[in-house]
Amino acid sequence: MIESPVLLKIKPAALGLLVRLEDGSGMLDALGQAVPATSYYQRRLMDGDVVELTKDEVKALDDRAAAFEKPAVTADASVGLDSPDKKSK
């Protein structure tokens, strides 16, 4: 059985503070982000560079993530288009 990794939900400790992601791919989201509970992020917590999200912030983060998981609404290609047999004047 494969266990899912333990995640920390954290954000930078101060407005405007940039905290690099462990893999160097970018910066921690200012509104919060779920990251693996590695020693890198544990040190960021102990150093005061990041703080754990409150329950309300976690709910907002989860809601944002859920919005991205919903399938996109696609428009019907035939709506508003003239049929091919009509010629434009």
Order of alpha helices (4+ residues) and beta strands (2+ residues): beta-beta-alpha-beta-alpha
